Amino acid sequence: MKKTSGCPILRILGAVVKTALIAYAALFTVFYFNLDTKLFYRIMPILNKYHYDVMPHKDFAESIRGQNEAV
């Protein structure tokens, strides 16, 4: 059996097309089934527990009070 190598440009083009189709299929699946929002729904309680809840709380309205008043 002889092994044919084929045109290198066609092999590269074929690899690019296959990669693009796989990426398209993956992105289509994620957005069609709304998996990105479902993932964030699972991640946000963890972020709230370990990051946002331990941050010092400020009253931002108090920090800018009086800045827009005319002198």
RACORTA-V565821 format. One record per residue. N is the residue number from 1. RES is the residue in three letters. OMEGA is omega as a letter, one per 20 degrees, with the letter a starting at -180 (* if undefined). Layout:
N_RES_OMEGA, N_RES_OMEGA
This chain:
1_MET_r, 2_LYS_r, 3_LYS_r, 4_THR_a, 5_SER_a, 6_GLY_a, 7_CYS_a, 8_PRO_r, 9_ILE_r, 10_LEU_r, 11_ARG_r, 12_ILE_r, 13_LEU_r, 14_GLY_r, 15_ALA_r, 16_VAL_a, 17_VAL_r, 18_LYS_r, 19_THR_r, 20_ALA_r, 21_LEU_r, 22_ILE_r, 23_ALA_r, 24_TYR_a, 25_ALA_r, 26_ALA_a, 27_LEU_r, 28_PHE_r, 29_THR_a, 30_VAL_a, 31_PHE_r, 32_TYR_a, 33_PHE_r, 34_ASN_a, 35_LEU_r, 36_ASP_r, 37_THR_r, 38_LYS_r, 39_LEU_r, 40_PHE_r, 41_TYR_r, 42_ARG_a, 43_ILE_a, 44_MET_r, 45_PRO_r, 46_ILE_r, 47_LEU_r, 48_ASN_a, 49_LYS_a, 50_TYR_a, 51_HIS_a, 52_TYR_a, 53_ASP_a, 54_VAL_r, 55_MET_r, 56_PRO_a, 57_HIS_r, 58_LYS_r, 59_ASP_a, 60_PHE_r, 61_ALA_r, 62_GLU_a, 63_SER_a, 64_ILE_a, 65_ARG_r, 66_GLY_a, 67_GLN_a, 68_ASN_a, 69_GLU_a, 70_ALA_a, 71_VAL_*
